[in-house]
Amino acid sequence: MFQKTEKCEQGSGYRTVTIYLHKLIAERHLAGTRSQERNLVGCLNGNKLDCRLENLVYRSRSAASRLRRSSSKLGYTGVYQENNRYRAVISVNRRSLHIGMFATAEEAALAYNKKSRELYGREGKLNQIAPQQ
């Protein structure tokens, strides 16, 4: 990220412009892959500091939203605790789709991952499940 301050054209005052490296590189080298729907720059490995061309891709707003970090208390996207069971839910066309009820949060997260791959392919979000000890 780089910020620069420039003088406003009309009147007095200044404004700050923020330039993101991954966006700058994509605009210069991947402009042919940008479309009306796919207009947000994203990183395939999730690391915005990794600005290699093979890591940058244009995504739709919905795909970018699906790939955001989860703020779930359980640590898994689409998994909610109800009493002593776990519900797996995924959004499809702005509606919640019930996947099922499971005994553990990990089972629900695996079911979410399977449905996410089925519905969204490579653009679907996958929960990272820690190995059992």
KOLFI-613826 format. One record per residue (C-alpha): residue number from 1; x, y, z. Coordinates in steps of 0.2 Angstrom, whole numbers, always signed. Last residue first. Layout:
! KOLFI-613826
R,n,u,v,w
R,NUM,X,Y,Z
...
! end
This chain:
! KOLFI-613826
R,n,u,v,w
R,133,-25,-177,+91
R,132,-37,-173,+77
R,131,-31,-163,+63
R,130,-36,-144,+62
R,129,-50,-141,+49
R,128,-48,-126,+38
R,127,-65,-121,+31
R,126,-66,-120,+13
R,125,-74,-105,+3
R,124,-80,-108,-14
R,123,-72,-99,-29
R,122,-64,-116,-35
R,121,-81,-124,-37
R,120,-95,-113,-31
R,119,-110,-125,-28
R,118,-101,-142,-26
R,117,-86,-135,-19
R,116,-96,-126,-6
R,115,-107,-141,-2
R,114,-91,-152,+2
R,113,-84,-138,+12
R,112,-100,-136,+22
R,111,-101,-155,+25
R,110,-83,-154,+32
R,109,-87,-140,+43
R,108,-102,-149,+50
R,107,-91,-164,+54
R,106,-78,-153,+62
R,105,-92,-144,+73
R,104,-97,-161,+80
R,103,-113,-171,+81
R,102,-120,-165,+65
R,101,-136,-156,+58
R,100,-138,-154,+40
R,99,-135,-143,+24
R,98,-148,-130,+27
R,97,-148,-117,+12
R,96,-149,-99,+17
R,95,-154,-87,+4
R,94,-145,-73,-4
R,93,-143,-83,-21
R,92,-136,-98,-11
R,91,-129,-95,+6
R,90,-123,-110,+16
R,89,-128,-118,+32
R,88,-121,-132,+43
R,87,-130,-135,+60
R,86,-120,-142,+75
R,85,-127,-152,+90
R,84,-127,-149,+109
R,83,-139,-135,+110
R,82,-138,-127,+93
R,81,-121,-123,+88
R,80,-118,-114,+71
R,79,-107,-119,+56
R,78,-107,-109,+40
R,77,-89,-103,+42
R,76,-79,-112,+55
R,75,-70,-105,+70
R,74,-83,-110,+82
R,73,-85,-91,+88
R,72,-88,-87,+70
R,71,-78,-71,+63
R,70,-74,-80,+47
R,69,-61,-73,+35
R,68,-68,-67,+18
R,67,-68,-79,+4
R,66,-87,-79,+1
R,65,-87,-60,+0
R,64,-74,-60,-14
R,63,-84,-73,-23
R,62,-100,-62,-21
R,61,-91,-46,-27
R,60,-85,-55,-43
R,59,-66,-59,-44
R,58,-51,-54,-54
R,57,-36,-64,-51
R,56,-18,-62,-44
R,55,-7,-77,-38
R,54,+0,-81,-56
R,53,+4,-62,-58
R,52,+15,-62,-41
R,51,+8,-50,-29
R,50,+10,-60,-13
R,49,+7,-46,+0
R,48,-12,-49,-2
R,47,-10,-67,+5
R,46,-27,-76,+1
R,45,-18,-90,-9
R,44,-28,-85,-25
R,43,-26,-67,-22
R,42,-41,-55,-26
R,41,-43,-40,-37
R,40,-61,-34,-39
R,39,-69,-32,-56
R,38,-77,-48,-61
R,37,-95,-43,-65
R,36,-91,-30,-78
R,35,-76,-39,-84
R,34,-57,-40,-80
R,33,-47,-53,-89
R,32,-39,-42,-102
R,31,-33,-29,-88
R,30,-22,-43,-81
R,29,-5,-34,-82
R,28,-7,-15,-78
R,27,-23,-16,-68
R,26,-18,-32,-59
R,25,-1,-24,-54
R,24,-9,-8,-47
R,23,-23,-18,-38
R,22,-9,-30,-30
R,21,+1,-14,-25
R,20,-13,-4,-17
R,19,-13,+14,-20
R,18,-21,+26,-8
R,17,-25,+44,-13
R,16,-25,+58,+1
R,15,-33,+74,-3
R,14,-27,+92,-1
R,13,-35,+108,+1
R,12,-39,+125,-8
R,11,-51,+127,-21
R,10,-53,+117,-37
R,9,-40,+105,-43
R,8,-36,+97,-26
R,7,-18,+96,-21
R,6,-11,+79,-19
R,5,-6,+68,-5
R,4,+1,+50,-8
R,3,-2,+34,+0
R,2,+6,+17,-4
R,1,+0,+0,+0
! end
